[in-house]
Amino acid sequence: MILTVEHEKGTDGEIAICFDTEGLSLLLKKLSYLADNEDHLHLMTETWGGDDLTEAVQGGDNYRLVHSLRLVRV
């Protein structure tokens, strides 16, 4: 499974969410949960104590890994 959050290096860089089919399924599952619940979820890499985000950068040398993503329904 691949599901990464990556930040383009530089102060105003873009955020990239990279995924394969399994990663997309997991992300959709998490978002679907939030569609029915006013809540938030944390997705983290193994380094940060989670198992939702993978740690291999997909965007190349111009990107750095983000270890934690908080999804918040407001």
mmCIF file of the N, C-alpha and C atoms, coordinates in Angstrom:
data_MODEL
# 
_entry.id   MODEL 
# 
loop_
_atom_site.group_PDB 
_atom_site.id 
_atom_site.type_symbol 
_atom_site.label_atom_id 
_atom_site.label_alt_id 
_atom_site.label_comp_id 
_atom_site.label_asym_id 
_atom_site.label_entity_id 
_atom_site.label_seq_id 
_atom_site.pdbx_PDB_ins_code 
_atom_site.Cartn_x 
_atom_site.Cartn_y 
_atom_site.Cartn_z 
_atom_site.occupancy 
_atom_site.B_iso_or_equiv 
_atom_site.pdbx_formal_charge 
_atom_site.auth_seq_id 
_atom_site.auth_comp_id 
_atom_site.auth_asym_id 
_atom_site.auth_atom_id 
_atom_site.pdbx_PDB_model_num 
ATOM 1   N N  . MET A 1 1  ? 0.840   -1.183 0.000  1.00 0.00 ? 1  MET A N  1 
ATOM 2   C CA . MET A 1 1  ? 0.000   0.000  0.000  1.00 0.00 ? 1  MET A CA 1 
ATOM 3   C C  . MET A 1 1  ? 0.879   1.238  0.000  1.00 0.00 ? 1  MET A C  1 
ATOM 4   N N  . ILE A 1 2  ? 0.469   2.234  -0.743 1.00 0.00 ? 2  ILE A N  1 
ATOM 5   C CA . ILE A 1 2  ? 1.141   3.530  -0.754 1.00 0.00 ? 2  ILE A CA 1 
ATOM 6   C C  . ILE A 1 2  ? 0.112   4.604  -0.414 1.00 0.00 ? 2  ILE A C  1 
ATOM 7   N N  . LEU A 1 3  ? 0.405   5.358  0.632  1.00 0.00 ? 3  LEU A N  1 
ATOM 8   C CA . LEU A 1 3  ? -0.357  6.554  0.981  1.00 0.00 ? 3  LEU A CA 1 
ATOM 9   C C  . LEU A 1 3  ? 0.616   7.478  1.694  1.00 0.00 ? 3  LEU A C  1 
ATOM 10  N N  . THR A 1 4  ? 1.058   8.520  0.996  1.00 0.00 ? 4  THR A N  1 
ATOM 11  C CA . THR A 1 4  ? 1.991   9.472  1.584  1.00 0.00 ? 4  THR A CA 1 
ATOM 12  C C  . THR A 1 4  ? 1.426   10.883 1.499  1.00 0.00 ? 4  THR A C  1 
ATOM 13  N N  . VAL A 1 5  ? 1.874   11.703 2.434  1.00 0.00 ? 5  VAL A N  1 
ATOM 14  C CA . VAL A 1 5  ? 1.639   13.135 2.377  1.00 0.00 ? 5  VAL A CA 1 
ATOM 15  C C  . VAL A 1 5  ? 3.027   13.756 2.273  1.00 0.00 ? 5  VAL A C  1 
ATOM 16  N N  . GLU A 1 6  ? 3.217   14.596 1.269  1.00 0.00 ? 6  GLU A N  1 
ATOM 17  C CA . GLU A 1 6  ? 4.525   15.161 1.002  1.00 0.00 ? 6  GLU A CA 1 
ATOM 18  C C  . GLU A 1 6  ? 4.401   16.663 0.791  1.00 0.00 ? 6  GLU A C  1 
ATOM 19  N N  . HIS A 1 7  ? 5.418   17.382 1.235  1.00 0.00 ? 7  HIS A N  1 
ATOM 20  C CA . HIS A 1 7  ? 5.450   18.834 1.098  1.00 0.00 ? 7  HIS A CA 1 
ATOM 21  C C  . HIS A 1 7  ? 6.582   19.205 0.161  1.00 0.00 ? 7  HIS A C  1 
ATOM 22  N N  . GLU A 1 8  ? 6.267   20.002 -0.840 1.00 0.00 ? 8  GLU A N  1 
ATOM 23  C CA . GLU A 1 8  ? 7.307   20.460 -1.754 1.00 0.00 ? 8  GLU A CA 1 
ATOM 24  C C  . GLU A 1 8  ? 8.271   21.348 -0.977 1.00 0.00 ? 8  GLU A C  1 
ATOM 25  N N  . LYS A 1 9  ? 9.541   21.100 -1.125 1.00 0.00 ? 9  LYS A N  1 
ATOM 26  C CA . LYS A 1 9  ? 10.553  21.869 -0.408 1.00 0.00 ? 9  LYS A CA 1 
ATOM 27  C C  . LYS A 1 9  ? 10.449  23.345 -0.776 1.00 0.00 ? 9  LYS A C  1 
ATOM 28  N N  . GLY A 1 10 ? 10.625  24.201 0.201  1.00 0.00 ? 10 GLY A N  1 
ATOM 29  C CA . GLY A 1 10 ? 10.462  25.643 0.022  1.00 0.00 ? 10 GLY A CA 1 
ATOM 30  C C  . GLY A 1 10 ? 9.325   26.130 0.894  1.00 0.00 ? 10 GLY A C  1 
ATOM 31  N N  . THR A 1 11 ? 9.285   27.398 1.168  1.00 0.00 ? 11 THR A N  1 
ATOM 32  C CA . THR A 1 11 ? 8.324   27.923 2.136  1.00 0.00 ? 11 THR A CA 1 
ATOM 33  C C  . THR A 1 11 ? 6.874   27.879 1.664  1.00 0.00 ? 11 THR A C  1 
ATOM 34  N N  . ASP A 1 12 ? 6.634   28.063 0.387  1.00 0.00 ? 12 ASP A N  1 
ATOM 35  C CA . ASP A 1 12 ? 5.256   28.098 -0.118 1.00 0.00 ? 12 ASP A CA 1 
ATOM 36  C C  . ASP A 1 12 ? 4.950   26.924 -1.035 1.00 0.00 ? 12 ASP A C  1 
ATOM 37  N N  . GLY A 1 13 ? 5.605   25.795 -0.809 1.00 0.00 ? 13 GLY A N  1 
ATOM 38  C CA . GLY A 1 13 ? 5.439   24.641 -1.684 1.00 0.00 ? 13 GLY A CA 1 
ATOM 39  C C  . GLY A 1 13 ? 4.077   23.995 -1.559 1.00 0.00 ? 13 GLY A C  1 
ATOM 40  N N  . GLU A 1 14 ? 3.769   23.181 -2.537 1.00 0.00 ? 14 GLU A N  1 
ATOM 41  C CA . GLU A 1 14 ? 2.496   22.467 -2.535 1.00 0.00 ? 14 GLU A CA 1 
ATOM 42  C C  . GLU A 1 14 ? 2.556   21.253 -1.630 1.00 0.00 ? 14 GLU A C  1 
ATOM 43  N N  . ILE A 1 15 ? 1.379   20.750 -1.291 1.00 0.00 ? 15 ILE A N  1 
ATOM 44  C CA . ILE A 1 15 ? 1.230   19.496 -0.572 1.00 0.00 ? 15 ILE A CA 1 
ATOM 45  C C  . ILE A 1 15 ? 0.760   18.462 -1.591 1.00 0.00 ? 15 ILE A C  1 
ATOM 46  N N  . ALA A 1 16 ? 1.396   17.307 -1.597 1.00 0.00 ? 16 ALA A N  1 
ATOM 47  C CA . ALA A 1 16 ? 1.004   16.220 -2.494 1.00 0.00 ? 16 ALA A CA 1 
ATOM 48  C C  . ALA A 1 16 ? 0.550   15.036 -1.659 1.00 0.00 ? 16 ALA A C  1 
ATOM 49  N N  . ILE A 1 17 ? -0.578  14.468 -1.997 1.00 0.00 ? 17 ILE A N  1 
ATOM 50  C CA . ILE A 1 17 ? -1.045  13.218 -1.402 1.00 0.00 ? 17 ILE A CA 1 
ATOM 51  C C  . ILE A 1 17 ? -0.909  12.173 -2.493 1.00 0.00 ? 17 ILE A C  1 
ATOM 52  N N  . CYS A 1 18 ? -0.047  11.199 -2.263 1.00 0.00 ? 18 CYS A N  1 
ATOM 53  C CA . CYS A 1 18 ? 0.260   10.169 -3.261 1.00 0.00 ? 18 CYS A CA 1 
ATOM 54  C C  . CYS A 1 18 ? -0.283  8.833  -2.777 1.00 0.00 ? 18 CYS A C  1 
ATOM 55  N N  . PHE A 1 19 ? -0.879  8.063  -3.673 1.00 0.00 ? 19 PHE A N  1 
ATOM 56  C CA . PHE A 1 19 ? -1.479  6.796  -3.263 1.00 0.00 ? 19 PHE A CA 1 
ATOM 57  C C  . PHE A 1 19 ? -1.572  5.837  -4.431 1.00 0.00 ? 19 PHE A C  1 
ATOM 58  N N  . ASP A 1 20 ? -1.623  4.556  -4.074 1.00 0.00 ? 20 ASP A N  1 
ATOM 59  C CA . ASP A 1 20 ? -1.960  3.520  -5.035 1.00 0.00 ? 20 ASP A CA 1 
ATOM 60  C C  . ASP A 1 20 ? -3.418  3.126  -4.775 1.00 0.00 ? 20 ASP A C  1 
ATOM 61  N N  . THR A 1 21 ? -3.889  2.068  -5.393 1.00 0.00 ? 21 THR A N  1 
ATOM 62  C CA . THR A 1 21 ? -5.295  1.662  -5.237 1.00 0.00 ? 21 THR A CA 1 
ATOM 63  C C  . THR A 1 21 ? -5.643  1.361  -3.785 1.00 0.00 ? 21 THR A C  1 
ATOM 64  N N  . GLU A 1 22 ? -4.767  0.646  -3.074 1.00 0.00 ? 22 GLU A N  1 
ATOM 65  C CA . GLU A 1 22 ? -5.018  0.348  -1.659 1.00 0.00 ? 22 GLU A CA 1 
ATOM 66  C C  . GLU A 1 22 ? -5.009  1.607  -0.805 1.00 0.00 ? 22 GLU A C  1 
ATOM 67  N N  . GLY A 1 23 ? -4.069  2.498  -1.076 1.00 0.00 ? 23 GLY A N  1 
ATOM 68  C CA . GLY A 1 23 ? -3.991  3.748  -0.325 1.00 0.00 ? 23 GLY A CA 1 
ATOM 69  C C  . GLY A 1 23 ? -5.218  4.609  -0.543 1.00 0.00 ? 23 GLY A C  1 
ATOM 70  N N  . LEU A 1 24 ? -5.708  4.651  -1.783 1.00 0.00 ? 24 LEU A N  1 
ATOM 71  C CA . LEU A 1 24 ? -6.927  5.392  -2.087 1.00 0.00 ? 24 LEU A CA 1 
ATOM 72  C C  . LEU A 1 24 ? -8.110  4.800  -1.329 1.00 0.00 ? 24 LEU A C  1 
ATOM 73  N N  . SER A 1 25 ? -8.202  3.488  -1.287 1.00 0.00 ? 25 SER A N  1 
ATOM 74  C CA . SER A 1 25 ? -9.299  2.838  -0.552 1.00 0.00 ? 25 SER A CA 1 
ATOM 75  C C  . SER A 1 25 ? -9.271  3.212  0.924  1.00 0.00 ? 25 SER A C  1 
ATOM 76  N N  . LEU A 1 26 ? -8.073  3.216  1.517  1.00 0.00 ? 26 LEU A N  1 
ATOM 77  C CA . LEU A 1 26 ? -7.952  3.584  2.926  1.00 0.00 ? 26 LEU A CA 1 
ATOM 78  C C  . LEU A 1 26 ? -8.356  5.044  3.133  1.00 0.00 ? 26 LEU A C  1 
ATOM 79  N N  . LEU A 1 27 ? -7.886  5.929  2.279  1.00 0.00 ? 27 LEU A N  1 
ATOM 80  C CA . LEU A 1 27 ? -8.232  7.341  2.404  1.00 0.00 ? 27 LEU A CA 1 
ATOM 81  C C  . LEU A 1 27 ? -9.736  7.556  2.261  1.00 0.00 ? 27 LEU A C  1 
ATOM 82  N N  . LEU A 1 28 ? -10.349 6.894  1.306  1.00 0.00 ? 28 LEU A N  1 
ATOM 83  C CA . LEU A 1 28 ? -11.800 7.009  1.128  1.00 0.00 ? 28 LEU A CA 1 
ATOM 84  C C  . LEU A 1 28 ? -12.556 6.471  2.338  1.00 0.00 ? 28 LEU A C  1 
ATOM 85  N N  . LYS A 1 29 ? -12.066 5.397  2.925  1.00 0.00 ? 29 LYS A N  1 
ATOM 86  C CA . LYS A 1 29 ? -12.680 4.835  4.136  1.00 0.00 ? 29 LYS A CA 1 
ATOM 87  C C  . LYS A 1 29 ? -12.635 5.844  5.281  1.00 0.00 ? 29 LYS A C  1 
ATOM 88  N N  . LYS A 1 30 ? -11.486 6.492  5.454  1.00 0.00 ? 30 LYS A N  1 
ATOM 89  C CA . LYS A 1 30 ? -11.344 7.489  6.525  1.00 0.00 ? 30 LYS A CA 1 
ATOM 90  C C  . LYS A 1 30 ? -12.258 8.685  6.270  1.00 0.00 ? 30 LYS A C  1 
ATOM 91  N N  . LEU A 1 31 ? -12.305 9.155  5.029  1.00 0.00 ? 31 LEU A N  1 
ATOM 92  C CA . LEU A 1 31 ? -13.171 10.283 4.698  1.00 0.00 ? 31 LEU A CA 1 
ATOM 93  C C  . LEU A 1 31 ? -14.648 9.916  4.825  1.00 0.00 ? 31 LEU A C  1 
ATOM 94  N N  . SER A 1 32 ? -14.989 8.695  4.469  1.00 0.00 ? 32 SER A N  1 
ATOM 95  C CA . SER A 1 32 ? -16.372 8.237  4.607  1.00 0.00 ? 32 SER A CA 1 
ATOM 96  C C  . SER A 1 32 ? -16.794 8.226  6.064  1.00 0.00 ? 32 SER A C  1 
ATOM 97  N N  . TYR A 1 33 ? -15.888 7.806  6.941  1.00 0.00 ? 33 TYR A N  1 
ATOM 98  C CA . TYR A 1 33 ? -16.177 7.846  8.379  1.00 0.00 ? 33 TYR A CA 1 
ATOM 99  C C  . TYR A 1 33 ? -16.500 9.276  8.809  1.00 0.00 ? 33 TYR A C  1 
ATOM 100 N N  . LEU A 1 34 ? -15.694 10.224 8.347  1.00 0.00 ? 34 LEU A N  1 
ATOM 101 C CA . LEU A 1 34 ? -15.903 11.620 8.733  1.00 0.00 ? 34 LEU A CA 1 
ATOM 102 C C  . LEU A 1 34 ? -17.172 12.201 8.118  1.00 0.00 ? 34 LEU A C  1 
ATOM 103 N N  . ALA A 1 35 ? -17.634 11.650 7.010  1.00 0.00 ? 35 ALA A N  1 
ATOM 104 C CA . ALA A 1 35 ? -18.878 12.119 6.400  1.00 0.00 ? 35 ALA A CA 1 
ATOM 105 C C  . ALA A 1 35 ? -20.065 11.872 7.321  1.00 0.00 ? 35 ALA A C  1 
ATOM 106 N N  . ASP A 1 36 ? -19.956 10.837 8.153  1.00 0.00 ? 36 ASP A N  1 
ATOM 107 C CA . ASP A 1 36 ? -21.051 10.465 9.055  1.00 0.00 ? 36 ASP A CA 1 
ATOM 108 C C  . ASP A 1 36 ? -20.809 10.859 10.503 1.00 0.00 ? 36 ASP A C  1 
ATOM 109 N N  . ASN A 1 37 ? -19.643 11.408 10.813 1.00 0.00 ? 37 ASN A N  1 
ATOM 110 C CA . ASN A 1 37 ? -19.293 11.728 12.193 1.00 0.00 ? 37 ASN A CA 1 
ATOM 111 C C  . ASN A 1 37 ? -18.599 13.084 12.260 1.00 0.00 ? 37 ASN A C  1 
ATOM 112 N N  . GLU A 1 38 ? -19.074 13.939 13.143 1.00 0.00 ? 38 GLU A N  1 
ATOM 113 C CA . GLU A 1 38 ? -18.368 15.207 13.367 1.00 0.00 ? 38 GLU A CA 1 
ATOM 114 C C  . GLU A 1 38 ? -17.205 14.908 14.285 1.00 0.00 ? 38 GLU A C  1 
ATOM 115 N N  . ASP A 1 39 ? -16.060 14.713 13.693 1.00 0.00 ? 39 ASP A N  1 
ATOM 116 C CA . ASP A 1 39 ? -14.914 14.224 14.444 1.00 0.00 ? 39 ASP A CA 1 
ATOM 117 C C  . ASP A 1 39 ? -13.649 14.573 13.676 1.00 0.00 ? 39 ASP A C  1 
ATOM 118 N N  . HIS A 1 40 ? -12.554 14.002 14.098 1.00 0.00 ? 40 HIS A N  1 
ATOM 119 C CA . HIS A 1 40 ? -11.287 14.144 13.390 1.00 0.00 ? 40 HIS A CA 1 
ATOM 120 C C  . HIS A 1 40 ? -10.525 12.823 13.468 1.00 0.00 ? 40 HIS A C  1 
ATOM 121 N N  . LEU A 1 41 ? -9.595  12.648 12.562 1.00 0.00 ? 41 LEU A N  1 
ATOM 122 C CA . LEU A 1 41 ? -8.758  11.448 12.532 1.00 0.00 ? 41 LEU A CA 1 
ATOM 123 C C  . LEU A 1 41 ? -7.316  11.858 12.308 1.00 0.00 ? 41 LEU A C  1 
ATOM 124 N N  . HIS A 1 42 ? -6.406  11.080 12.864 1.00 0.00 ? 42 HIS A N  1 
ATOM 125 C CA . HIS A 1 42 ? -4.978  11.276 12.634 1.00 0.00 ? 42 HIS A CA 1 
ATOM 126 C C  . HIS A 1 42 ? -4.461  10.113 11.796 1.00 0.00 ? 42 HIS A C  1 
ATOM 127 N N  . LEU A 1 43 ? -3.775  10.420 10.731 1.00 0.00 ? 43 LEU A N  1 
ATOM 128 C CA . LEU A 1 43 ? -3.074  9.418  9.938  1.00 0.00 ? 43 LEU A CA 1 
ATOM 129 C C  . LEU A 1 43 ? -1.592  9.688  10.122 1.00 0.00 ? 43 LEU A C  1 
ATOM 130 N N  . MET A 1 44 ? -0.819  8.662  10.476 1.00 0.00 ? 44 MET A N  1 
ATOM 131 C CA . MET A 1 44 ? 0.596   8.855  10.756 1.00 0.00 ? 44 MET A CA 1 
ATOM 132 C C  . MET A 1 44 ? 1.436   7.731  10.176 1.00 0.00 ? 44 MET A C  1 
ATOM 133 N N  . THR A 1 45 ? 2.712   8.036  9.992  1.00 0.00 ? 45 THR A N  1 
ATOM 134 C CA . THR A 1 45 ? 3.677   7.031  9.565  1.00 0.00 ? 45 THR A CA 1 
ATOM 135 C C  . THR A 1 45 ? 4.044   6.152  10.756 1.00 0.00 ? 45 THR A C  1 
ATOM 136 N N  . GLU A 1 46 ? 4.690   5.044  10.474 1.00 0.00 ? 46 GLU A N  1 
ATOM 137 C CA . GLU A 1 46 ? 5.141   4.145  11.532 1.00 0.00 ? 46 GLU A CA 1 
ATOM 138 C C  . GLU A 1 46 ? 6.115   4.850  12.476 1.00 0.00 ? 46 GLU A C  1 
ATOM 139 N N  . THR A 1 47 ? 6.978   5.700  11.944 1.00 0.00 ? 47 THR A N  1 
ATOM 140 C CA . THR A 1 47 ? 7.923   6.456  12.757 1.00 0.00 ? 47 THR A CA 1 
ATOM 141 C C  . THR A 1 47 ? 7.215   7.279  13.820 1.00 0.00 ? 47 THR A C  1 
ATOM 142 N N  . TRP A 1 48 ? 6.036   7.749  13.509 1.00 0.00 ? 48 TRP A N  1 
ATOM 143 C CA . TRP A 1 48 ? 5.273   8.574  14.441 1.00 0.00 ? 48 TRP A CA 1 
ATOM 144 C C  . TRP A 1 48 ? 4.215   7.768  15.185 1.00 0.00 ? 48 TRP A C  1 
ATOM 145 N N  . GLY A 1 49 ? 4.300   6.451  15.132 1.00 0.00 ? 49 GLY A N  1 
ATOM 146 C CA . GLY A 1 49 ? 3.404   5.598  15.904 1.00 0.00 ? 49 GLY A CA 1 
ATOM 147 C C  . GLY A 1 49 ? 2.136   5.170  15.193 1.00 0.00 ? 49 GLY A C  1 
ATOM 148 N N  . GLY A 1 50 ? 2.043   5.404  13.912 1.00 0.00 ? 50 GLY A N  1 
ATOM 149 C CA . GLY A 1 50 ? 0.849   5.022  13.176 1.00 0.00 ? 50 GLY A CA 1 
ATOM 150 C C  . GLY A 1 50 ? 1.141   3.922  12.175 1.00 0.00 ? 50 GLY A C  1 
ATOM 151 N N  . ASP A 1 51 ? 0.130   3.619  11.385 1.00 0.00 ? 51 ASP A N  1 
ATOM 152 C CA . ASP A 1 51 ? 0.319   2.633  10.325 1.00 0.00 ? 51 ASP A CA 1 
ATOM 153 C C  . ASP A 1 51 ? -0.498  2.966  9.080  1.00 0.00 ? 51 ASP A C  1 
ATOM 154 N N  . ASP A 1 52 ? -0.970  4.213  9.004  1.00 0.00 ? 52 ASP A N  1 
ATOM 155 C CA . ASP A 1 52 ? -1.795  4.619  7.867  1.00 0.00 ? 52 ASP A CA 1 
ATOM 156 C C  . ASP A 1 52 ? -0.967  5.179  6.717  1.00 0.00 ? 52 ASP A C  1 
ATOM 157 N N  . LEU A 1 53 ? 0.071   5.939  7.029  1.00 0.00 ? 53 LEU A N  1 
ATOM 158 C CA . LEU A 1 53 ? 0.882   6.583  6.002  1.00 0.00 ? 53 LEU A CA 1 
ATOM 159 C C  . LEU A 1 53 ? 2.182   5.819  5.798  1.00 0.00 ? 53 LEU A C  1 
ATOM 160 N N  . THR A 1 54 ? 2.573   5.658  4.557  1.00 0.00 ? 54 THR A N  1 
ATOM 161 C CA . THR A 1 54 ? 3.846   5.011  4.247  1.00 0.00 ? 54 THR A CA 1 
ATOM 162 C C  . THR A 1 54 ? 4.956   6.062  4.239  1.00 0.00 ? 54 THR A C  1 
ATOM 163 N N  . GLU A 1 55 ? 6.196   5.587  4.289  1.00 0.00 ? 55 GLU A N  1 
ATOM 164 C CA . GLU A 1 55 ? 7.318   6.497  4.497  1.00 0.00 ? 55 GLU A CA 1 
ATOM 165 C C  . GLU A 1 55 ? 8.231   6.700  3.290  1.00 0.00 ? 55 GLU A C  1 
ATOM 166 N N  . ALA A 1 56 ? 7.928   6.115  2.166  1.00 0.00 ? 56 ALA A N  1 
ATOM 167 C CA . ALA A 1 56 ? 8.757   6.286  0.971  1.00 0.00 ? 56 ALA A CA 1 
ATOM 168 C C  . ALA A 1 56 ? 8.220   7.448  0.139  1.00 0.00 ? 56 ALA A C  1 
ATOM 169 N N  . VAL A 1 57 ? 9.019   8.489  -0.005 1.00 0.00 ? 57 VAL A N  1 
ATOM 170 C CA . VAL A 1 57 ? 8.613   9.666  -0.774 1.00 0.00 ? 57 VAL A CA 1 
ATOM 171 C C  . VAL A 1 57 ? 8.370   9.259  -2.230 1.00 0.00 ? 57 VAL A C  1 
ATOM 172 N N  . GLN A 1 58 ? 7.260   9.690  -2.786 1.00 0.00 ? 58 GLN A N  1 
ATOM 173 C CA . GLN A 1 58 ? 6.886   9.344  -4.152 1.00 0.00 ? 58 GLN A CA 1 
ATOM 174 C C  . GLN A 1 58 ? 7.149   10.477 -5.139 1.00 0.00 ? 58 GLN A C  1 
ATOM 175 N N  . GLY A 1 59 ? 7.224   11.719 -4.646 1.00 0.00 ? 59 GLY A N  1 
ATOM 176 C CA . GLY A 1 59 ? 7.305   12.880 -5.525 1.00 0.00 ? 59 GLY A CA 1 
ATOM 177 C C  . GLY A 1 59 ? 8.698   13.249 -5.998 1.00 0.00 ? 59 GLY A C  1 
ATOM 178 N N  . GLY A 1 60 ? 9.707   12.556 -5.522 1.00 0.00 ? 60 GLY A N  1 
ATOM 179 C CA . GLY A 1 60 ? 11.064  12.854 -5.957 1.00 0.00 ? 60 GLY A CA 1 
ATOM 180 C C  . GLY A 1 60 ? 11.802  13.752 -4.979 1.00 0.00 ? 60 GLY A C  1 
ATOM 181 N N  . ASP A 1 61 ? 12.964  14.196 -5.406 1.00 0.00 ? 61 ASP A N  1 
ATOM 182 C CA . ASP A 1 61 ? 13.868  14.949 -4.541 1.00 0.00 ? 61 ASP A CA 1 
ATOM 183 C C  . ASP A 1 61 ? 13.335  16.311 -4.104 1.00 0.00 ? 61 ASP A C  1 
ATOM 184 N N  . ASN A 1 62 ? 12.345  16.837 -4.798 1.00 0.00 ? 62 ASN A N  1 
ATOM 185 C CA . ASN A 1 62 ? 11.809  18.150 -4.440 1.00 0.00 ? 62 ASN A CA 1 
ATOM 186 C C  . ASN A 1 62 ? 10.789  18.095 -3.318 1.00 0.00 ? 62 ASN A C  1 
ATOM 187 N N  . TYR A 1 63 ? 10.534  16.902 -2.782 1.00 0.00 ? 63 TYR A N  1 
ATOM 188 C CA . TYR A 1 63 ? 9.512   16.748 -1.754 1.00 0.00 ? 63 TYR A CA 1 
ATOM 189 C C  . TYR A 1 63 ? 10.109  16.131 -0.497 1.00 0.00 ? 63 TYR A C  1 
ATOM 190 N N  . ARG A 1 64 ? 9.514   16.498 0.634  1.00 0.00 ? 64 ARG A N  1 
ATOM 191 C CA . ARG A 1 64 ? 9.886   15.883 1.900  1.00 0.00 ? 64 ARG A CA 1 
ATOM 192 C C  . ARG A 1 64 ? 8.630   15.272 2.504  1.00 0.00 ? 64 ARG A C  1 
ATOM 193 N N  . LEU A 1 65 ? 8.822   14.212 3.256  1.00 0.00 ? 65 LEU A N  1 
ATOM 194 C CA . LEU A 1 65 ? 7.723   13.469 3.847  1.00 0.00 ? 65 LEU A CA 1 
ATOM 195 C C  . LEU A 1 65 ? 7.078   14.242 4.985  1.00 0.00 ? 65 LEU A C  1 
ATOM 196 N N  . VAL A 1 66 ? 5.762   14.175 5.065  1.00 0.00 ? 66 VAL A N  1 
ATOM 197 C CA . VAL A 1 66 ? 5.005   14.689 6.197  1.00 0.00 ? 66 VAL A CA 1 
ATOM 198 C C  . VAL A 1 66 ? 4.559   13.457 6.982  1.00 0.00 ? 66 VAL A C  1 
ATOM 199 N N  . HIS A 1 67 ? 4.890   13.393 8.262  1.00 0.00 ? 67 HIS A N  1 
ATOM 200 C CA . HIS A 1 67 ? 4.648   12.193 9.056  1.00 0.00 ? 67 HIS A CA 1 
ATOM 201 C C  . HIS A 1 67 ? 3.256   12.117 9.672  1.00 0.00 ? 67 HIS A C  1 
ATOM 202 N N  . SER A 1 68 ? 2.523   13.213 9.672  1.00 0.00 ? 68 SER A N  1 
ATOM 203 C CA . SER A 1 68 ? 1.218   13.214 10.327 1.00 0.00 ? 68 SER A CA 1 
ATOM 204 C C  . SER A 1 68 ? 0.243   14.066 9.523  1.00 0.00 ? 68 SER A C  1 
ATOM 205 N N  . LEU A 1 69 ? -0.949  13.530 9.329  1.00 0.00 ? 69 LEU A N  1 
ATOM 206 C CA . LEU A 1 69 ? -2.025  14.248 8.663  1.00 0.00 ? 69 LEU A CA 1 
ATOM 207 C C  . LEU A 1 69 ? -3.245  14.171 9.560  1.00 0.00 ? 69 LEU A C  1 
ATOM 208 N N  . ARG A 1 70 ? -3.811  15.327 9.882  1.00 0.00 ? 70 ARG A N  1 
ATOM 209 C CA . ARG A 1 70 ? -5.031  15.353 10.685 1.00 0.00 ? 70 ARG A CA 1 
ATOM 210 C C  . ARG A 1 70 ? -6.180  15.754 9.768  1.00 0.00 ? 70 ARG A C  1 
ATOM 211 N N  . LEU A 1 71 ? -7.184  14.902 9.698  1.00 0.00 ? 71 LEU A N  1 
ATOM 212 C CA . LEU A 1 71 ? -8.396  15.172 8.920  1.00 0.00 ? 71 LEU A CA 1 
ATOM 213 C C  . LEU A 1 71 ? -9.465  15.638 9.897  1.00 0.00 ? 71 LEU A C  1 
ATOM 214 N N  . VAL A 1 72 ? -10.029 16.808 9.674  1.00 0.00 ? 72 VAL A N  1 
ATOM 215 C CA . VAL A 1 72 ? -10.964 17.405 10.622 1.00 0.00 ? 72 VAL A CA 1 
ATOM 216 C C  . VAL A 1 72 ? -12.258 17.769 9.914  1.00 0.00 ? 72 VAL A C  1 
ATOM 217 N N  . ARG A 1 73 ? -13.354 17.246 10.412 1.00 0.00 ? 73 ARG A N  1 
ATOM 218 C CA . ARG A 1 73 ? -14.656 17.684 9.905  1.00 0.00 ? 73 ARG A CA 1 
ATOM 219 C C  . ARG A 1 73 ? -15.129 18.844 10.772 1.00 0.00 ? 73 ARG A C  1 
ATOM 220 N N  . VAL A 1 74 ? -15.427 19.961 10.128 1.00 0.00 ? 74 VAL A N  1 
ATOM 221 C CA . VAL A 1 74 ? -15.878 21.142 10.860 1.00 0.00 ? 74 VAL A CA 1 
ATOM 222 C C  . VAL A 1 74 ? -17.299 21.491 10.495 1.00 0.00 ? 74 VAL A C  1 
# 
